[in-house]
Amino acid sequence: MSQAISSESAEDVAAVIGEAMKHVAKEKIIPSTNCGMAPMRRDIAVAKLKVLGDGAALARKRWG
C-alpha cells in the first residue's frame, strides 16, 4: 500500500507521539486512530493502520 493513500506519514505519527510525551509518561501512551474507520474505503483504512504502526515503531526507535 502506498502512503499516498493516507494523509498522514509515519513521521507525522511519531511527531504526535513525541509531543504527547511532553505531557504523559511514554508507558501510558497508546497510539490509535482518532476517527471511525468504518465509513472509509478498505484500502485507505489499511493504509492508515500501516502508517500508525510504522509511526509507533519510529517513535519507539527514537525514544525507547
Residue pairs with C-beta under 8 A, 6 or more apart in sequence:
1 43
1 46
1 47
1 50
2 47
3 9
3 10
3 47
3 50
3 51
5 43
5 44
5 47
6 44
6 47
6 48
6 50
6 51
8 48
8 51
8 52
8 55
9 51
9 55
10 51
10 54
10 55
10 57
10 58
11 55
11 58
12 51
12 55
13 31
13 51
13 52
13 54
13 55
13 56
13 58
13 59
14 55
14 56
14 58
14 59
14 62
16 55
17 29
17 31
17 55
17 56
17 59
17 63
18 59
18 62
18 63
20 29
21 29
21 63
26 63
26 64
31 52
31 55
31 56
31 59
32 52
33 48
33 49
33 52
37 45
37 48
37 49
40 48
